[in-house]
Amino acid sequence: MRKLIKNLTKKALLICFFVLVNLTVNAQRDLKTASIFTPIYGLTYKASLPGGDFADRWGFHNNLGAEVNFKLKSNLTFGFESQFIFGNTFKEPEIFDNLKNEDGKIINFEGIPADVLYLLRGGNFTGQVGYVFNKVGKGPNAGLWVNFGLGYMFHKIRIEHIYDRLDQFKEDYIKGYDKLSMGLSTKQFIGYLQQGNRQFLNFYGGLEFGQAFTKNVRTYNFDTEGPEDELRLELFFGIKVGWMIPIYTRQLQDYYFD
């Protein structure tokens, strides 16, 4: 059975590879003459502000992502994106109150106040569909790009104490403080997509709104002395930009001589 699954997996990957190559070859045309199929492979960055329950714990944060979309001749788009979420504007220090002395400090193994960092770490994986309104663009493959996504998000508090030994955060104890949360997410993007024959001038940018419906998945949290079962509504608003990695080439032009 394991051998059969392995062979089927290899065949599926091989089929996907040849489909992608075929689609890429079909995209080797002049983007200024007609609306065509184009793969959109992008690296993205989003500067994001929080809302809802997320704003109680974190402030401004960053998103780095990789995005794969396909634009059809009809200008419909579909694809998926993965984002790495990170930041350091922590707003809930009371989570660690039971570890602090009367001076509000966490003491290390040697009895000295420790340097502890509380960092945001997370990810978001999204499938998305959209449409390019080329009537407001410079060319049939550029214009106002609107897309909507549905996915899964997770995030936690990363506790760093590089220069201090802290038994309070040893091994499984740290799970009682990191507030690992997971759940469904949605997003909406509106911006401008630029595609042209100059390969280094292919980009997109605009506004992105996000919503996540998460729960703390830890069975025990030290600050609340138990689980946290309530659903969290987490909101995000950001400016997103992306640089496309072009995999098409310009269509060869015909020349005639008298």
N, C-alpha and C positions, 0 to 999 in steps of 0.2 A: 504493500500500500504506500509506504513512504517513497519507494522508487517511482511508483506511478505518479504520485503528487509532484515529485521533483521533475519528472519528464514533462508533465503538463505545464508546470510553472515555466520551464525553459521554452516550451513551444509558445506559451502566451506572451512571454517577453520578446521572443523573436518576431511574432506577428505584430506586436505593438511597434517594434523597431521598424519593420518594413512599411507599416502604415504611416508612421511618422516621416520616413524618408520620402514616400510617395507624395504625401501632403506638402512636404517641403519643396520638392521638385515642382509641383504644380503652382507653388507660390512664387516661382522665379519669373516674374513679369514686372512690367512697368506700373508702379503704383499710381501714376498720375493720369492714366488713361481710362481706367475702369475700376469698379469695385470688385475686388478679388478676395479669394481665401488667403489669409495671412496668419501664421503663427505669431503670437505675441509672448515672448519670453522676457520677463523683466525682473530687475532688482529694485526693491522699493524701500523707501524710508517714510515714516509718518511721525510727526510731532503731535502728541496727543494730550488732551486735557480730560480729566475724569468727571463723572457725574454719578448720581445715585449712591448706592452703597460703596462703590469703589472709591469715591471721593472721601469717604470717612477714613480710609486707610492710606491712600496714595495721592500724590499730587501729579505734576507734570511727569510724563514718561515717554519713552521712545519705542518705536516698532521698526525692526529690520525684517524684510521679507523677500521671498522669492515667489514669483507669480508666473503661471503658465495659462495663457488664454488662446483661443482660436477664434478669429473673426471670419465669418462666412461671407459669401458674395452678397447675401441679403443684408449684411451689416449686423446681424445677430452675433453675439459673442457668448462663449461659455468657457469655463476653465476652473482652476483652483489656485489657492494661495496658502502659503504657510508663513507665519510671522513669529519672530522672537521678540518678546516683550521685556523691557528692562527699564529700571529707574532707581532713584535713591531718595526720593522725597517721601519719607515715612511719617505718618501722622497719627499713629496709635501706640505711643510708647507705653501706655498703661497695660498693654498685654503682658509686659515683663515686670510689673510692679512687685510681684511676689519674689523676685530675684534680687531686688535692690535693697541696699541698706538705708539708714535714716537720711543719708546725704543724697539719696537718689542715684547711687552708683552700683554697678554690678562688680563684685570683687572676684579677682582671679585666684588661682591656686596658691599664689604667694601672698595673698591678702592685700593686693594693690588694685585700685580701680582699673578696670579693663577697658580697652578700646574695642567697642562692638559696633559693627555696621549692620544695618537692616536694609536689605536690597530687594527690589521687586524683580522676580524672575517668572516668566510664563511663556505661553505659546498659544497660538490660535490657528486652526486649520479650517479652511472655508472652501466650499464649492460655490460657484457664482455664475450668473447669467446676466446678459446685458444687451445694449444696443448702441450703435454709433450713429448719431444724427449728422450725416455728412453735409447736409444743406448749410450748416453753419461752420464748415471746415474748409481748409485749403486743400482740396483734392477729394476724390471719391472714397478714400480710405482713412480720412481724418475727420475730426469733428467732435461734437459734444458726446461724451461717453457716459452712459448711466448704467450701473450694474447693481445687482442685489445678491447677497450671499447668505448661506446658511452653513453653520459649522459647529465646531467644538472648541472650547477654550479652557485653559487651566492656568493657575498662577499661585504663587506662594511667597512667603517671606524667606529670603536667603539670609541666614545669620552667619556673619563672618567675624572671626576673632583670630586673625593670623598670628599675632604676636603674644597671645595670651592662652594659657591653658584654663579652660572653663569646663569643669565636670558637669555643670548645669545643662550644657548642650551636647553631652556625650552620647553618641550612638542613637538609640531610639528616643532619648529624651527630647531631642530637637524636634521630633515630629509633633510633640505636644504644644509647640509654640509657632510652627511655621504657617499655620492656617491654610494648608493646601486646599484649594477650592476648584471645582470643575463643573462644567455644564454646557448647555447649548448656547450658541451665539448667532447673532444676525448682524448684517451690515448693509449699508447703502452708500454708494459712491457716485458723485457727480463731478465731472471734470472734463478736461480736453485731452484728446488722443491725437498725437501728431505722427503720421507715417508718411515717409517720402523716400525718394531714391538716394538721398544723402544718408548713408547708414548710421552716422554718428549723431544725427539730429532726429532720432526717433525716441519719443518720450511721452509721458502722460503725467498729469497732475490735477489735483482738485481737492474737494472736501470729502471726508469720509466720516460717517456716523456709525457707531456700533452699540449693540446691546448684548448683554450676556445674562443668563439665568443660571447662577451657580449655587452650589452648596459646599460647605466645608465637609471634606470626606474623612477627616480624622475621627477616630472613635472616642478620643479623649483629648481635651484641651485643658492645660493646667490653669489658665486664667479663669475659665468658666467652670472648671471641675466637672467636665462632662462633654458630651457631643454637642454640636451646633447643627440643628436640623432645619433651621429656617432658610427659605429660599432668598437669595440675594439678587437684587436687580442692579446691574452694573452698567453704566453708560459711558460712552467715549465719543469725543469729538476731536478731529484732527485734520491737519493739512498733510496730504500724501503726494509724494512725487515718485516717479519711476523711470528708469532708463531701460529702454528695450534693447535686447541683444538680437540684432537682426540675423536671420538665417536664410534670407532670400537674396537674390542678386537681381540687378537690373536686366530687363529683357534686351537681348541684342537688337540693335536697330538695323534696318535694311538700307543700303546705300546703292544708288543707281548712277551710272555714268553714261553720258551720251557717246 
